[in-house]
Amino acid sequence: MKTRAQDNSRLPDSVSRRDLLAGSAATVVCAFVPASALRFAATVTAEVLNATERHCLEAMVSRIIPADANGAGAREAGCALYIESALRDAYQSQKPAYSAGLAALDSCAVTRRGKRFPALDVTDQDQILMDFERNTRVGEYLDSAAFFELVRRHTLEGMFGDPSYGGNANFAGWDLIGYPGLKMYVSPDLEQMNATIPRSRVSAEQLLHGSR
């Protein structure tokens, strides 16, 4: 499962955040965000989930990409806010899947550990999420793996997509993978193999409208 405990220990079938960010996969996810998501910056305060669902989602994304010594994680990057805003707009058809999945996650935590998912320690949270990834049945809920993959994908979008979409707060995701940001022009010097490209700290919306 693509989470990591805070003490850096490796759980079965888990990978560290360094593994998650290895290669080009993290940079490619930026292209997965729908163009309509550019409207999200204006709707990031939208409340689509109830308080219980929101807290559960925040805890879930924080285990998919945890904060560590290398930088901020999904919680700090605003991935849960990105997802909730998306559920009001481009992803509104997936709101029922989120409500059902988050309820099942919370129910599983209460049944196993006597606490709601956000109140569990990270080891217990990781174990439950790994079981969801393996499609463990939770009562009558049969979509554990599909729900986990849905949230994982949306967390990656929120972490590494352009900040105009509502996530990647303070360019946290781009900093993690060393992405310098959007460029309108690249000089010949910057095209050299060993060139150090300065970070622009400009989102697509800022670039289009000439503001910073």
N, C-alpha and C positions, 0 to 999 in steps of 0.2 A: 504494500500500500504506500502511496506516495506521500507519506508524512514522516516526521522525525521527532522523537522525544527531545525535550529540552536539554537533557544531559548528554545528548549526542550518541546514546546507545542505539544499536541497530535492532529493530524489531523484525520478526520473520516477514519476508517478502516486502520489506520496506526499502526505501532509498532515501539518502540524505538530500537536502535541498541542493547541494552542489551537484549531485547526480541529476536532479530534475532540470537544472539550468545548463547542463553540459551540452555541447554541440550547438546546432542552429535551431533546435526545436523551439526554444523560448522566444527567439526573435520572430519566428514564423507566425506565432499565435496572434500577433498584432493584426494580421490580415483577416483573421476569423471574425472580427467584430463587424456587424452589419453597418452599412453606410448610414442608416437611419439613427444609429446610436450617437451620431454627432449632435443630436438634439438633447442628449442626456444632461449636459452641463446645466441646462436651464431647469431640469426637473429632479436634481439630486436630493432635494428635500422631501420628495414624495414618499408618503407612507403607504406601502402596499401590504406589508406583512404586519401581523400583530406583534406585541412586545415579546411574547414567548418565542415565536418563530424567528424574530430578528436576532435575539440573543443566541438562539441555537445555531443560526446561520453564521453569525460572527465567530462562534467557537469552532464551527466546522472549517471555515476557510482558514482560520488561524493555525489549524493542524495540517492543512494541505500544503500551505507555504508558511512555516513558522518564522518568526523573527529570530535572528541569531547574531553572532559577532560580525557577520558579513553585512548586516543591514536589516531594514524593516521587512516584515512579513506581510501576508495578505490582509490581516486586520488593520495594520497601520497604513497600508496603501489604499484603504477604502474599498476593498473588493466587495464586501457585503453591501455597501451603499450602491456601488455600481450595479450589482445584481438586482437589488430591490428597485432601482430606477428602471432597469431594463424590463423588469416584470410589469411595469406600468406601461411600457411602450413596445419596443420591438419583440420582447419575449412574453407578452401578456398571456399568450395561449399556454405558457408553461407554469403559470401561477398555481393551478391545481396540483401539478406534479410536485412543486415545492412545498405546498401546504401538507400534502400527504406524506412526502418524504421526511420533512422535518418533524412531523408528529410521530412518525414511526421511529425516528432516531431518538427522540426524547423518551418515547415509551420504552424502547429497548434499554436505555440507560436506567430508567426508574426500575424496570423489572430486574435487571441484573445487579445494579449497585445501590438502588434505593435513593438515587439522586437524579435530577434532571441533567441532561448532557452538559450544559455549560458549567455545572458545579463539580463535574468529575475532574480528577487529576489527569494530566496529559497522557499518562500511560493507559488509563482506562478509556479515554477518548480515542486514542489510536487503535486500541484493540477493537472497539466497536466499529470504527470506520473501516478497519481491515475486513471485518466480517461483512459489512455492507458491500465492500468491493467484491467479495467472494459470493455475493448474492445470498447471504444467509437470510432465511425467512424470519420475519418479525410478525407474529400473529397471523393475520390475514393479508399482511402486506407482502407482495411478491416482487417488487421492483427495486430492491435494495441496490443492486449493481448499476442499474440504469440511472437511478437517482444520484449515486455517488459520482458516476462519470459526468452527468449533467452539471453538477456543482463544480467538479474539478475543472471542466472545460471553461465554465463561466468565471471561475476564480483566476485561471490563466489569462483570460481576456481582460479582466479587471486589473490584474497585476501588470501586464505588459502592453496593453493597448495604449493608444494615445490618451493623455489626460483629459482631452476634450470629451471623452466618452463617460467620464465621471469617476474612473478609478485611477490607479497609478499616481496616487497623491504624492506631491513633491518629487515626482519622477523617480519614485523608489524602485519600481521595476526596471526602468531603463538603467539606473545606476547599478543594479545587481548584475546585469548582463553586459555592462559597458557600452550600451547603445548610446551614441552621441546625440541623437535627436535628428529632427528633420533639417535638411539643408536645401536651400534654393540654388546654391551654387557651390561647387567644389573646385578649389584652385588646383593647378597642376602640382603644387607642392604637397597638397593633402592627398593626392592620388598615388604618392610614392608608397612602396611596400611597407616601410617602417615609419610612416608618418603618424604623428599623434594628433588625432582629430579632436578639437575642443568640443565640449558639450554645449549644445545650443540652449537647453532649458526653455524651449519654445514648443508649445503644442500646435497641432494642426490648425485649430481655431485661431490661435494667436498669430500664426504665420499668415493665414489667409486675411486676417483683419488688421495686420500690422501693429498689434498691441503686444505687450509683454507682461 
